[in-house]
């Protein structure tokens, strides 16, 4: 099993919490506090698992999404310069302690790297635990039993702290047998971790909602906006109505997109049939920005080659007991 930490997600969320409480200043002392807190918190989470390797994925400063969509994430309100300096120093200290356990590739986001790592691991029969509260990563979840490689996501938010799963855990509950020498009697360690700390979700639901209604966090706009010349857009409530007719991620492929665009117009009762092509193009763009796979990630082969180099390297040493 590998564990991969969505480093940017943890840093930005911690900074937001500390700022809202007024308990941090964006200075050297604040940076050291952020780094120590993230490291200790990450260690407390990942050390629960019987892992072979731990990776920390980090956004690059300039990504392919910015080239495809120039307003991507431009509405972020946090002090990005300070948080980025914390992440940069964190990665330097990690590399000094553990070697190349930091995954950062020019042109790619942490989400891209995590998706690629999960895909490679699955092909090699290796399971992956993602540490992140980012709902975009829900789409990567795969679980068909403990005998097969899987991908699970642990949400470390204070009000959640559970693993997202595509099926109820009891579906694959291990058999209990009184025969001590029966292999079925053995309970996988991960089962004990998941028991009482897992939540079943539709792994594509939030992705489909974002494809239709946009994502305010990343400044991805709705596929249907400025309805009848006003500032109105189809939002999440309207997107849910569309999903009643098109509930599966596979539905959002050609030749269905024009039908979906017509449905969107009908949901908003605008009558703007002349805008079907525009809506289709926006759906295609939003899919590209949101879906994490080899089809939608620009330069996926380059990213795959990069990730494979690191996945073939030995694991970092002494992570369980170390400090930065």
Secondary structure, DSSP 8 states (H G I E B T S, - for coil): -EEEEEHHHHHHHHHHHHHHHT---SSHHHHHHHHHHHHHHHHHHHTTS--SEEEEE---SSBHHHHH-TTTTTT--S-HHHHHHHHHHHHHHHHHHHSS-EE--TB--HHHHHHHHHHHHHHTT--EEEE---GGGGGG-B-S-TTS--EEEEE--TTT-EEEESS-GGGG-----S-TT-GGG---HHHHHHTTSEEE--TTHHHHHHHHH-BTTTTB--SS-SGGGSS----HHHHHHHHHH--SGGGSSTTSHHHHHHHHHHHHT---GGGHHHHHHHHHHHHHHH--STTTSTTHHHHHHHHHHHHTS---SSGGG---
